[in-house]
Amino acid sequence: MRLKTRFLSIAAGLIIVAACASWLAYRELSADLIERWGRQVAEIQVRYDSARLLQSLEREIGLAKQMADSTALANWAANPSNETLETDAIREMESFRANFRDNSYFVALRESGRYYYNNERNEFSGKQFRYILDSEKPADAWFYQLIEEGRDFHLNVNPDTELGVTKLWIDVLMRNSAKEIVGMVGTGLNLDTFLQDIVDINQEGITTLFVDYGGAIQLYRDRNYIDFASVIKPEGQKNTVDLLFDAPEDKQKILGMLQLLKKSSGKGGHVESGFVTIDGREHLAGVAFLPAIGWFEITLLDLNTLLPKSYLWPLVAVFISSLMITLIVFHLIIQSRIVKPIVGLEEAVEKVRSGSFILPRLDKPDNEIGRLADHFEKMTESLRDSTRELENKVTQRTDELNRLARVDPLTSLKNRRGLDEALDEEVQRAERQDTGFGLIWLDIDHFKSINDQFGHQAGDEILCRVALWLKASLRPYDHPGRWGGDEFVTLLSPCDPATLELIATRIRDSVEQESRKTGTPVTVSVGGYFSKPGDSTDTILRNADKALYRAKNEGRNRVCIKAPENTEINHA
């Protein structure tokens, strides 16, 4: 046999063997690559969907909890028959309605069972009382069940037959000063709109759903699977996530993921994944626990839709071409043109898989591998930018929520929570540095009469003006805030008793003089206390409050300072 023929025969045999080996390797490697890629995508998608849900809910949950802590509501719940307290409470409810995303709220009182509600159209203005809850009615069982469980916060997808609405309800227990449950408050998000914005986003090959701690389906694009009123249903009658799967092993696998995440719920951001079959198609399921709301987020990826194996066929052609070139070119060329770029790209893939977007310098020969490396770099840059953008949005949203939670929306001063935090910090600083500081507590004289005579809008304007005059009377580093209603509290630091008396008098004089210029003269009663190192927060507030009430009892429009020597200083 001629050498040429023999060479060609050997080459052909090698090519055939190599081609067969390449095909087998392709099948295994492509399956492994798709699985690895799918798990990365599933984890990213789970975190993304979770962030979108939490971003939509965290502000509403925070407002609902703030509403549950309202002093006006707590006072009314203790004496629901008092019409004045009821009027103040309804005014408080309506102020929260304007801030909720759905512009709706509900308040239910435990003792009387009275249920109050108003929606975005302000349809029930003046008639917020809608009906009375009955423990014997199945439709009202959710209220009594949640009170019995004693959970401070709960999410519930439920139709309200009395109101004719179906919403994702945010339920927060309302407690009195003795920590006894006196009612429940919250808001609702329109279920159809919420599903469209968060769940049914028309991403081909991606299905997102949310289930509660027991596995009952709460949010899913097919409403027929949603388990409405899960809280009152016994186990065995709920629409749980395993209903989506036909094979028993898939049902067991998905429930097993939920159990694993429950055991590791303290590890934030942990994601479980595994393959399941839905409607005869293999899906990769990614599951994460959201401790902030007590739900699980499940993402189902149809990898055959997202990344068909045919997309990887060009890699087979590259591999076979590289093999043929290997038979006819020197090892050095193969090493420099093929092996080295692939090794570099593999290192880059491993870095991205480990979460690092800082890639090594990739060799980019003028071939498919070079273009693949270039595409990979661009994909990595895009993924890095998207991840940073998402992280920045989450950070900005968190910072904004933290700021809103500490600022009074009417006066733009610190609210009670912000003042509490500032006071705690000042108490600790005073104890460290062995120095005192001043606290001023004032309220507007006869403010209720002003509201009754001129209306609440005028009352709000006066509150804003007093806030401006108060701020103008202070030093840049003092901490003014609205304690609630017509009461304002200010922290003075650094401060001594003389400075406390001077500033308190200046505030009273400023309000009296400036208000005369507006045509609506108002005065304030001012109480002050100079705190000594070692004073507790309760002691400081109690002494300032006593000084304020002494100023009121002695005729209002005056300053009363409780000095360190426990003597009272009064100024008209």
C-alpha positions as CSV (number, residue, x, y, z in Angstrom):
1,M,0.0,0.0,0.0
2,R,1.3,3.4,-0.9
3,L,2.5,5.6,1.9
4,K,0.1,8.3,0.8
5,T,-2.8,5.9,0.8
6,R,-1.8,4.5,4.2
7,F,-1.4,8.0,5.6
8,L,-4.8,9.0,4.2
9,S,-6.3,5.8,5.6
10,I,-4.8,6.4,9.0
11,A,-5.8,10.0,9.0
12,A,-9.3,9.1,7.9
13,G,-9.5,6.4,10.7
14,L,-8.2,8.9,13.2
15,I,-10.7,11.4,12.1
16,I,-13.6,8.9,12.3
17,V,-12.5,7.8,15.7
18,A,-12.0,11.3,16.8
19,A,-15.3,12.3,15.4
20,C,-17.1,9.5,17.3
21,A,-15.2,10.4,20.5
22,S,-16.0,14.0,19.9
23,W,-19.7,13.3,19.6
24,L,-19.8,11.3,22.8
25,A,-17.7,13.9,24.6
26,Y,-20.0,16.7,23.2
27,R,-23.1,15.0,24.6
28,E,-21.6,14.6,28.1
29,L,-19.9,18.0,28.1
30,S,-22.9,19.9,26.7
31,A,-25.2,18.3,29.3
32,D,-22.7,19.2,32.1
33,L,-22.2,22.7,30.7
34,I,-25.9,23.4,30.4
35,E,-26.5,22.1,33.9
36,R,-23.7,24.3,35.4
37,W,-25.0,27.3,33.5
38,G,-28.5,26.5,34.4
39,R,-27.7,26.3,38.1
40,Q,-25.9,29.7,37.9
41,V,-28.9,31.3,36.0
42,A,-31.3,29.7,38.5
43,E,-29.5,31.2,41.4
44,I,-29.3,34.6,39.8
45,Q,-32.9,34.5,38.7
46,V,-34.0,33.4,42.2
47,R,-32.2,36.3,43.8
48,Y,-33.5,38.7,41.2
49,D,-37.1,37.6,41.6
50,S,-36.7,37.6,45.4
51,A,-35.3,41.2,45.4
52,R,-38.2,42.4,43.2
53,L,-40.8,40.9,45.6
54,L,-39.1,42.3,48.7
55,Q,-38.6,45.7,47.1
56,S,-42.4,45.8,46.5
57,L,-43.3,44.6,50.0
58,E,-40.8,46.0,52.4
59,R,-42.1,49.6,52.3
60,E,-45.7,48.4,52.7
61,I,-44.7,46.1,55.6
62,G,-42.8,48.9,57.3
63,L,-45.7,51.3,57.0
64,A,-48.2,48.7,58.3
65,K,-46.0,48.1,61.3
66,Q,-45.7,51.8,61.9
67,M,-49.5,52.0,61.7
68,A,-49.8,49.2,64.3
69,D,-47.6,51.3,66.6
70,S,-49.8,54.4,66.3
71,T,-50.7,55.9,69.7
72,A,-54.0,57.1,68.3
73,L,-55.1,53.6,67.3
74,A,-53.9,52.1,70.5
75,N,-55.8,54.6,72.6
76,W,-58.9,54.0,70.6
77,A,-58.6,50.2,70.8
78,A,-58.5,50.5,74.6
79,N,-61.7,52.6,74.6
80,P,-63.5,51.9,71.2
81,S,-66.8,53.6,72.3
82,N,-65.1,57.0,72.7
83,E,-66.2,59.0,69.7
84,T,-63.3,61.5,70.0
85,L,-60.7,58.7,70.1
86,E,-62.5,57.1,67.1
87,T,-62.3,60.3,65.1
88,D,-58.6,60.7,65.9
89,A,-58.0,57.1,65.0
90,I,-59.9,57.4,61.6
91,R,-57.8,60.5,60.8
92,E,-54.7,58.5,61.6
93,M,-55.9,55.6,59.3
94,E,-56.5,58.0,56.5
95,S,-53.1,59.6,56.8
96,F,-51.6,56.1,56.3
97,R,-54.0,55.4,53.4
98,A,-52.3,58.1,51.4
99,N,-48.9,56.5,51.8
100,F,-49.8,52.9,51.1
101,R,-49.1,51.8,47.5
102,D,-52.6,50.5,47.0
103,N,-54.1,53.6,48.9
104,S,-56.1,51.2,51.0
105,Y,-56.0,50.0,54.6
106,F,-58.0,48.0,57.1
107,V,-58.2,48.0,60.9
108,A,-60.0,45.3,62.9
109,L,-60.6,45.6,66.7
110,R,-60.4,42.4,68.7
111,E,-62.8,43.3,71.5
112,S,-65.7,44.5,69.4
113,G,-64.9,42.8,66.1
114,R,-65.5,46.0,64.2
115,Y,-63.8,46.1,60.8
116,Y,-62.8,49.4,59.2
117,Y,-61.7,49.8,55.6
118,N,-61.2,52.4,52.9
119,N,-59.8,52.0,49.3
120,E,-57.9,54.0,46.7
121,R,-61.1,55.7,45.5
122,N,-61.9,56.9,49.0
123,E,-65.2,55.1,48.5
124,F,-65.9,54.7,52.2
125,S,-64.9,58.2,53.4
126,G,-67.0,58.9,56.5
127,K,-68.2,55.3,56.7
128,Q,-65.0,53.4,57.2
129,F,-66.7,51.0,59.5
130,R,-67.8,48.2,57.1
131,Y,-68.9,45.2,59.2
132,I,-68.4,43.2,62.4
133,L,-66.2,40.1,62.4
134,D,-67.8,36.9,63.6
135,S,-65.8,34.1,65.0
136,E,-68.5,31.6,63.9
137,K,-68.3,32.7,60.2
138,P,-65.7,30.8,58.1
139,A,-65.0,33.9,56.1
140,D,-63.8,35.7,59.3
141,A,-61.8,32.8,60.7
142,W,-58.5,34.2,59.4
143,F,-58.7,37.1,61.9
144,Y,-59.2,34.9,65.0
145,Q,-56.7,32.3,63.8
146,L,-53.9,35.0,63.3
147,I,-54.6,36.4,66.8
148,E,-54.5,32.9,68.3
149,E,-51.1,32.2,66.6
150,G,-49.8,35.6,67.9
151,R,-47.5,36.2,65.0
152,D,-46.8,40.0,64.8
153,F,-46.7,39.9,61.0
154,H,-48.3,37.8,58.3
155,L,-48.9,37.8,54.5
156,N,-52.2,36.2,53.3
157,V,-53.8,35.9,49.9
158,N,-57.5,36.0,50.5
159,P,-60.8,37.1,49.0
160,D,-62.9,39.4,51.2
161,T,-66.5,38.5,50.4
162,E,-67.9,41.4,52.3
163,L,-65.8,44.0,50.4
164,G,-65.8,42.0,47.1
165,V,-62.0,42.2,46.6
166,T,-59.2,39.7,46.4
167,K,-55.8,40.9,47.6
168,L,-52.4,40.1,48.9
169,W,-53.1,41.2,52.5
170,I,-50.4,42.5,54.9
171,D,-51.6,41.7,58.4
172,V,-49.9,43.3,61.5
173,L,-51.0,42.7,65.0
174,M,-51.7,45.8,67.1
175,R,-50.7,45.6,70.8
176,N,-51.3,47.9,73.8
177,S,-48.6,49.0,76.2
178,A,-49.0,45.7,78.1
179,K,-48.2,43.8,74.9
180,E,-51.7,42.4,74.7
181,I,-53.2,42.0,71.3
182,V,-56.0,44.6,70.8
183,G,-56.6,44.4,67.0
184,M,-55.0,44.0,63.6
185,V,-54.1,46.6,60.9
186,G,-52.7,46.4,57.5
187,T,-53.1,47.0,53.8
188,G,-53.8,45.0,50.6
189,L,-52.2,44.8,47.2
190,N,-54.4,44.1,44.2
191,L,-53.7,40.5,43.4
192,D,-54.0,40.7,39.6
193,T,-51.7,43.7,39.4
194,F,-49.2,42.2,41.7
195,L,-49.1,38.9,39.8
196,Q,-48.6,40.8,36.6
197,D,-45.8,42.9,38.0
198,I,-43.9,40.3,40.0
199,V,-44.8,36.8,38.8
200,D,-46.3,36.6,35.3
201,I,-43.6,38.7,33.6
202,N,-43.8,36.8,30.3
203,Q,-40.2,35.5,30.3
204,E,-40.2,32.5,28.0
205,G,-38.8,29.4,29.8
206,I,-38.9,31.0,33.3
207,T,-41.7,30.3,35.8
208,T,-41.8,32.0,39.1
209,L,-44.0,31.2,42.1
210,F,-44.0,31.9,45.9
211,V,-45.2,29.5,48.6
212,D,-45.7,30.0,52.3
213,Y,-43.7,28.3,55.1
214,G,-46.0,25.2,54.8
215,G,-45.6,25.0,51.0
216,A,-49.0,26.4,50.1
217,I,-48.9,28.3,46.8
218,Q,-49.4,32.1,47.4
219,L,-48.4,33.7,44.2
220,Y,-48.5,31.9,40.8
221,R,-49.5,33.0,37.3
222,D,-52.3,30.4,37.2
223,R,-54.8,31.6,39.9
224,N,-56.4,28.2,40.0
225,Y,-53.3,26.9,41.9
226,I,-53.2,29.7,44.4
227,D,-54.2,28.6,47.9
228,F,-56.5,31.4,49.1
229,A,-56.9,31.8,52.9
230,S,-54.2,29.3,53.7
231,V,-54.1,30.4,57.4
232,I,-57.5,28.8,58.2
233,K,-57.2,25.6,56.1
234,P,-56.1,22.4,57.7
235,E,-53.1,20.5,56.4
236,G,-54.1,18.2,53.6
237,Q,-56.6,20.6,52.1
238,K,-54.1,23.2,50.9
239,N,-52.9,23.7,47.3
240,T,-49.2,22.9,48.0
241,V,-46.4,23.2,45.5
242,D,-46.2,19.5,44.9
243,L,-49.4,19.7,42.9
244,L,-47.4,21.1,40.0
245,F,-45.5,17.8,39.6
246,D,-46.7,14.5,38.4
247,A,-43.9,12.2,39.4
248,P,-43.7,11.2,43.2
249,E,-39.9,11.6,43.2
250,D,-40.3,15.2,41.9
251,K,-42.8,16.0,44.6
252,Q,-40.5,14.5,47.2
253,K,-37.5,16.4,45.8
254,I,-39.2,19.9,45.9
255,L,-40.6,19.3,49.4
256,G,-37.1,18.1,50.4
257,M,-35.6,21.4,49.2
258,L,-38.1,23.3,51.3
259,Q,-37.1,21.3,54.4
260,L,-33.4,21.8,53.8
261,L,-33.9,25.6,53.5
262,K,-36.0,25.6,56.7
263,K,-33.1,24.0,58.5
264,S,-30.6,26.4,57.1
265,S,-32.9,29.5,57.2
266,G,-30.3,31.3,59.2
267,K,-28.0,31.3,56.2
268,G,-29.1,34.3,54.2
269,G,-29.2,34.0,50.5
270,H,-28.9,30.2,50.3
271,V,-30.4,28.6,47.2
272,E,-31.2,24.9,46.6
273,S,-31.6,23.6,43.1
274,G,-32.5,20.3,41.3
275,F,-34.0,18.9,38.2
276,V,-37.7,18.1,38.0
277,T,-40.2,17.2,35.2
278,I,-43.2,19.3,34.4
279,D,-45.6,18.4,31.6
280,G,-43.0,16.0,30.2
281,R,-40.2,18.6,30.0
282,E,-37.2,18.7,32.3
283,H,-36.9,21.9,34.4
284,L,-34.2,23.1,36.8
285,A,-35.9,24.3,40.0
286,G,-34.2,26.9,42.2
287,V,-35.6,27.5,45.7
288,A,-34.7,30.2,48.2
289,F,-36.2,31.1,51.6
290,L,-37.1,34.8,52.2
291,P,-36.9,35.2,56.0
292,A,-38.2,38.8,55.9
293,I,-41.7,37.5,54.9
294,G,-41.5,33.8,55.8
295,W,-42.1,32.6,52.2
296,F,-40.2,30.5,49.7
297,E,-39.4,31.7,46.2
298,I,-39.3,29.0,43.5
299,T,-38.0,29.5,40.0
300,L,-38.5,26.9,37.3
301,L,-36.2,27.1,34.3
302,D,-36.9,25.2,31.1
303,L,-33.3,24.8,29.9
304,N,-34.3,23.4,26.5
305,T,-36.0,26.7,25.9
306,L,-33.4,29.0,27.4
307,L,-30.4,27.2,26.0
308,P,-31.2,24.5,23.4
309,K,-28.4,22.1,22.9
310,S,-28.2,23.1,19.3
311,Y,-26.7,26.4,20.4
312,L,-23.6,24.4,21.4
313,W,-23.2,22.7,18.0
314,P,-20.7,25.4,16.8
315,L,-18.5,24.3,19.6
316,V,-18.5,20.8,18.1
317,A,-17.3,22.2,14.8
318,V,-14.6,24.1,16.5
319,F,-13.5,21.0,18.4
320,I,-13.4,18.8,15.3
321,S,-11.6,21.5,13.3
322,S,-9.1,21.9,16.0
323,L,-8.5,18.1,16.1
324,M,-7.9,18.0,12.3
325,I,-5.5,20.9,12.6
326,T,-3.8,19.0,15.4
327,L,-3.0,16.2,12.9
328,I,-1.3,18.4,10.4
329,V,0.3,21.3,12.4
330,F,2.9,21.4,15.1
331,H,2.2,21.2,18.8
332,L,3.5,24.7,19.3
333,I,0.9,26.2,17.0
334,I,-1.9,24.2,18.7
335,Q,-0.6,25.2,22.1
336,S,-0.5,28.9,21.2
337,R,-3.6,29.1,19.1
338,I,-6.0,26.6,20.8
339,V,-5.0,25.2,24.1
340,K,-3.8,28.4,25.8
341,P,-7.0,30.4,24.9
342,I,-9.2,27.6,26.1
343,V,-7.4,27.3,29.4
344,G,-7.6,31.1,29.9
345,L,-11.3,31.0,29.1
346,E,-11.9,28.1,31.5
347,E,-10.1,30.1,34.2
348,A,-12.4,33.0,33.4
349,V,-15.5,30.8,33.6
350,E,-14.4,29.4,36.9
351,K,-13.9,33.0,38.3
352,V,-17.3,34.0,37.1
353,R,-18.8,30.9,38.6
354,S,-17.2,31.6,41.9
355,G,-18.7,35.1,41.8
356,S,-15.6,37.2,40.7
357,F,-16.0,39.5,37.7
358,I,-12.3,40.4,37.6
359,L,-11.1,38.2,34.6
360,P,-7.6,37.4,33.7
361,R,-6.3,38.7,30.4
362,L,-7.7,36.4,27.7
363,D,-5.8,35.5,24.6
364,K,-8.1,36.2,21.6
365,P,-6.8,34.4,18.5
366,D,-8.5,35.3,15.2
367,N,-10.9,32.3,15.3
368,E,-14.1,31.1,16.9
369,I,-12.4,30.7,20.3
370,G,-11.2,34.3,20.2
371,R,-14.7,35.5,19.3
372,L,-16.1,33.3,22.0
373,A,-13.7,34.8,24.5
374,D,-14.7,38.3,23.4
375,H,-18.4,37.4,23.7
376,F,-17.7,35.9,27.2
377,E,-15.9,39.1,28.3
378,K,-18.8,41.3,27.1
379,M,-21.3,38.9,28.7
380,T,-19.3,39.1,32.0
381,E,-19.2,42.9,31.8
382,S,-23.0,43.0,31.1
383,L,-23.6,40.6,34.0
384,R,-21.3,42.6,36.3
385,D,-23.0,45.9,35.4
386,S,-26.5,44.3,35.9
387,T,-25.5,42.8,39.2
388,R,-24.0,46.1,40.4
389,E,-27.1,48.0,39.2
390,L,-29.4,45.6,41.0
391,E,-27.3,45.9,44.2
392,N,-27.2,49.7,44.0
393,K,-31.0,49.8,43.5
394,V,-31.5,47.5,46.5
395,T,-29.1,49.6,48.6
396,Q,-30.7,52.9,47.5
397,R,-34.2,51.4,48.2
398,T,-33.0,50.2,51.6
399,D,-31.5,53.6,52.5
400,E,-34.6,55.4,51.3
401,L,-36.8,53.1,53.4
402,N,-34.6,53.6,56.5
403,R,-34.7,57.4,55.9
404,L,-38.5,57.5,55.5
405,A,-38.9,55.3,58.6
406,R,-37.2,58.1,60.7
407,V,-38.6,61.3,59.2
408,D,-42.0,62.8,59.9
409,P,-43.7,63.2,56.4
410,L,-45.5,66.4,57.4
411,T,-42.8,68.5,58.9
412,S,-39.7,66.8,57.5
413,L,-38.2,66.7,61.0
414,K,-37.2,63.5,62.8
415,N,-40.2,61.3,63.8
416,R,-40.5,59.5,67.1
417,R,-38.4,56.6,65.9
418,G,-35.6,58.9,64.7
419,L,-35.8,60.8,68.0
420,D,-35.6,57.6,70.0
421,E,-32.5,56.6,68.2
422,A,-30.9,60.0,68.6
423,L,-31.8,60.1,72.3
424,D,-30.3,56.6,72.9
425,E,-27.1,57.7,71.2
426,E,-26.9,60.9,73.2
427,V,-27.5,59.0,76.5
428,Q,-24.6,56.7,75.6
429,R,-22.3,59.6,74.6
430,A,-23.1,61.5,77.8
431,E,-22.2,58.5,79.9
432,R,-19.0,57.9,78.0
433,Q,-17.9,61.6,78.2
434,D,-19.5,62.3,81.6
435,T,-21.4,65.3,80.3
436,G,-25.0,66.3,80.3
437,F,-27.3,67.4,77.6
438,G,-30.7,69.1,77.3
439,L,-34.1,67.9,76.2
440,I,-36.9,70.3,75.3
441,W,-40.5,69.0,75.0
442,L,-43.1,71.4,73.7
443,D,-46.6,71.4,72.4
444,I,-48.9,73.9,70.8
445,D,-51.4,75.5,73.1
446,H,-55.1,74.8,72.4
447,F,-54.2,73.0,69.2
448,K,-57.4,71.1,69.1
449,S,-59.3,74.3,69.2
450,I,-57.3,75.5,66.3
451,N,-58.2,72.4,64.3
452,D,-61.9,72.7,65.3
453,Q,-62.0,76.4,64.3
454,F,-59.9,76.5,61.2
455,G,-59.8,72.9,60.0
456,H,-57.2,70.2,59.9
457,Q,-55.5,71.6,56.9
458,A,-54.8,74.8,58.7
459,G,-53.7,72.8,61.7
460,D,-51.2,71.0,59.5
461,E,-49.9,74.3,58.2
462,I,-49.4,75.5,61.8
463,L,-47.5,72.4,62.6
464,C,-45.2,73.0,59.6
465,R,-44.7,76.6,60.6
466,V,-43.9,75.7,64.2
467,A,-41.4,73.2,62.9
468,L,-39.7,75.9,60.8
469,W,-39.6,78.4,63.7
470,L,-38.4,75.6,66.0
471,K,-35.6,74.7,63.6
472,A,-34.7,78.4,63.1
473,S,-34.3,78.9,66.9
474,L,-31.9,76.0,67.3
475,R,-28.2,75.5,66.5
476,P,-27.2,73.6,63.4
477,Y,-26.1,70.5,65.4
478,D,-29.2,70.2,67.6
479,H,-31.8,67.5,66.9
480,P,-35.4,68.7,66.5
481,G,-38.3,66.3,65.8
482,R,-42.0,65.8,66.0
483,W,-42.9,63.4,68.8
484,G,-46.5,63.1,67.6
485,G,-49.7,65.2,67.2
486,D,-48.8,68.7,68.2
487,E,-45.8,67.7,70.4
488,F,-42.2,68.4,69.4
489,V,-39.0,67.2,71.1
490,T,-35.5,68.7,70.7
491,L,-32.1,67.3,71.8
492,L,-29.5,70.0,72.7
493,S,-25.9,68.8,72.7
494,P,-23.5,70.1,73.8
495,C,-25.5,72.0,76.4
496,D,-25.5,73.3,79.9
497,P,-28.5,74.4,82.1
498,A,-28.1,78.0,81.1
499,T,-28.0,77.2,77.4
500,L,-31.1,74.9,77.8
501,E,-33.0,77.8,79.5
502,L,-31.9,80.3,76.8
503,I,-32.9,78.2,73.8
504,A,-36.2,77.1,75.4
505,T,-37.1,80.7,76.0
506,R,-36.0,81.6,72.5
507,I,-38.2,78.9,71.0
508,R,-41.3,80.1,73.0
509,D,-40.6,83.8,72.0
510,S,-40.0,83.0,68.4
511,V,-43.3,81.0,68.0
512,E,-45.3,83.7,69.7
513,Q,-43.8,86.6,67.7
514,E,-43.6,84.9,64.3
515,S,-47.1,83.5,64.5
516,R,-48.5,86.9,65.0
517,K,-47.1,87.9,61.6
518,T,-49.1,85.2,59.9
519,G,-52.4,86.3,61.2
520,T,-53.0,83.1,63.2
521,P,-51.2,83.7,66.5
522,V,-50.3,80.6,68.4
523,T,-48.2,79.9,71.6
524,V,-46.4,76.9,72.9
525,S,-45.8,75.5,76.3
526,V,-42.3,74.4,76.8
527,G,-40.8,71.9,79.3
528,G,-37.1,71.1,79.6
529,Y,-34.8,68.9,81.4
530,F,-31.0,68.9,81.7
531,S,-29.9,65.3,81.7
532,K,-27.0,64.1,83.9
533,P,-24.7,61.2,83.1
534,G,-26.4,58.0,84.2
535,D,-30.0,59.2,83.5
536,S,-32.0,56.6,81.6
537,T,-34.1,57.4,78.6
538,D,-37.3,56.9,80.6
539,T,-36.1,59.3,83.3
540,I,-35.2,62.0,80.8
541,L,-38.5,61.8,79.0
542,R,-40.5,61.6,82.2
543,N,-38.8,64.7,83.7
544,A,-39.2,66.7,80.5
545,D,-42.9,65.6,80.3
546,K,-43.4,66.7,83.9
547,A,-41.9,70.1,83.2
548,L,-44.2,70.5,80.1
549,Y,-47.3,69.7,82.1
550,R,-46.2,72.1,84.8
551,A,-45.9,74.8,82.1
552,K,-49.5,73.9,80.9
553,N,-50.9,73.8,84.4
554,E,-49.5,77.2,85.2
555,G,-51.3,78.9,82.4
556,R,-49.5,77.8,79.1
557,N,-47.3,80.0,76.9
558,R,-44.4,79.6,79.3
559,V,-41.2,77.7,79.8
560,C,-40.6,75.3,82.7
561,I,-37.2,73.8,83.1
562,K,-36.4,71.0,85.5
563,A,-32.9,71.7,86.6
564,P,-30.3,69.2,87.7
565,E,-30.9,70.2,91.3
566,N,-34.5,69.1,90.8
567,T,-35.7,72.6,91.1
568,E,-38.2,74.1,88.7
569,I,-37.4,77.2,86.6
570,N,-40.5,78.9,85.2
571,H,-40.6,81.6,82.6
572,A,-43.8,83.3,81.3
